[in-house]
């Protein structure tokens, strides 16, 4: 089931996301959904993990990047926002 979600995002980030999505023949909604699926599945700490492992959660980059140029997309958006 698909549910509508409203987000507030800087317009420069939206513009970059649309260009990036168009190049991959996807919608921005599909990109957000892919990211949320990755975020909620790839980075979960198992319930029975030791306390020290839970504290390390998020300290390292994922083994498989979300996309080829995610870091540059974020860096460009932040640079434009704070220019």
For each residue, the residues with C-beta under 8 A, 3 or more apart:
1:
2:
3:
4:
5: 32
6:
7: 32
8:
9: 13 14 17
10: 13 14 77 81
11: 14 15
12: 15 16 77 80 81
13: 9 10 16 17 77 81
14: 9 10 11 17 18 28
15: 11 12 18 19
16: 12 13 19 20 73 76 77
17: 9 13 14 20 21 28 31 73
18: 14 15 21 22 28
19: 15 16 22 23
20: 16 17 23 24 31 67 69 73
21: 17 18 24 26 27 28 30 31
22: 18 19 25
23: 19 20
24: 20 21 31
25: 22
26: 21 30 31 34
27: 21 30 31
28: 14 17 18 21 31 32
29: 32 33
30: 21 26 27 33 34
31: 17 20 21 24 26 27 28 34 35
32: 5 7 28 29 35 36
33: 29 30 36 37
34: 26 30 31 37 38 66
35: 31 32 38 39 66
36: 32 33 39 40
37: 33 34 40 41
38: 34 35 41 42 62 66
39: 35 36 42 43
40: 36 37 43 44
41: 37 38 44
42: 38 39 62 64
43: 39 40 57 58 62
44: 40 41
45: 49 53 54 57
46: 49
47:
48:
49: 45 46 53 54
50: 53 54
51: 54 55
52: 55 56
53: 45 49 50 56 57
54: 45 49 50 51 57
55: 51 52
56: 52 53 59 60
57: 43 45 53 54
58: 43
59: 56
60: 56
61: 65
62: 38 42 43 65 66
63:
64: 42
65: 61 62 68 70 71
66: 34 35 38 62 70
67: 20 70 73
68: 65
69: 20 72 73
70: 65 66 67 73 74
71: 65 74 75
72: 69 75 76
73: 16 17 20 67 69 70 76 77
74: 70 71 77 78
75: 71 72 78 79
76: 16 72 73 79 80
77: 10 12 13 16 73 74 80 81
78: 74 75 81 82
79: 75 76 82 83
80: 12 76 77 83
81: 10 12 13 77 78
82: 78 79
83: 79 80
